[in-house]
């Protein structure tokens, strides 16, 4: 099999070398083709998402399809400008020269995607690859097989294998692909597998983009507007049944408002997802039995103060709030990635900083506060991929902000222009004049050192 993958890689590399994918008009055409193909298959994709994760049409459009349309529209509109060489002003030491930065596609990229937003997280990197002028081999997740099948079909109908090819398969397939010498790897998935990908990339020194996960803290400060905070947190935590890389993982709440806030949060969960969530046919399910078991085991790590209901045959877990958790329990050591929200109280700002700093850098962080001082403390002292003040998750739904982690939550970023950048190398080239030749840099120039000291300081 890996021989076949090697051949596929070679096929794409040959096509990349033909230069066709670098033509900006070609890129625009392909982006439009991709948009049309998604539109034509919208119903099939939504149905597959329903089968794989019980996502509603509303949720699928909001979090998967709609964001892709925005991404494609933005790329079609701006790719010409993004791809243009940019002139750079040079210092006195380089007088006479003209210098440019040439954005250059990496070549053939390997894109590996996860199951939680299987359409969005497979297609969004492809948009970046096309915009940048790359070819790509794409491996969707095996855990959402209906969606993966539709994606494979859709992409095969739209693009030739030599340009964008899909390889369906599990871990073994992923490993076989990772063994090859790609020009770039774009991986979205867990921290554990991210390390496997980085190790594989290191063998060939392949540039990588790692979009990973982690535990994203959500802080509700004493002066937060509690109604809107509860509404937004309930929405962001339990959308996709909490199986979102940027979902609020745990809540840090000021002691003085904890009881009032939890009441409002419970009200919001019922209001948005139903008094009896088991009757809500649009509430997503957990992806498979092993994730279901993992999530249920977290329930023992604290006191259930809301929810806690589960039905194994339906892979259903109700929105659940846990209190009395400790930092050394599994629910606080691992990324939850499900509809369970542990709550920890604090009294001082310093406590918040200390607690968050003890964990690896998160992909997201959210703060609900009206007071600017708390905002400054958090922004100044905590490192995280991105996030929101007074909202959750919504920062990811725009093409204008880079989306990516830092440290253990990832390397690099994408969305909008940042997707183009993720698949491009910036080649800096100086065009030197032959009409003049300033002497000071040459050995043995009389007074050269004196000139150097005057201009290089
Ligand atoms: P995962 O890491 O288990 O799998 C991701 C992909 O890697 C899949 O295609 C899978 O086939 C492949 N894979 C799995 N094990 C592998 C191995 N040993 N070697 C090579 N390839 C392997 O992740 P998942 O369970 O699909 O997704 C959930 C994780 O992804 C969570 O940690 C979540 O936070 C993260 N995530 C991050 C983002 C982001 O944008 N940063 C988005 C969604 C999910």
Boltz pocket constraint, residues with backbone or C-beta under 6 A from the ligand:
constraints:
  - pocket:
      binder: B
      contacts: [[A, 112], [A, 113], [A, 114], [A, 115], [A, 116], [A, 117], [A, 121], [A, 139], [A, 140], [A, 141], [A, 142], [A, 169], [A, 170], [A, 171], [A, 174], [A, 175], [A, 178], [A, 188], [A, 189], [A, 190], [A, 191], [A, 193], [A, 194], [A, 196], [A, 210], [A, 211], [A, 212], [A, 213], [A, 214], [A, 244], [A, 245], [A, 246], [A, 335], [A, 337], [A, 363], [A, 409], [A, 410]]
      max_distance: 6.0
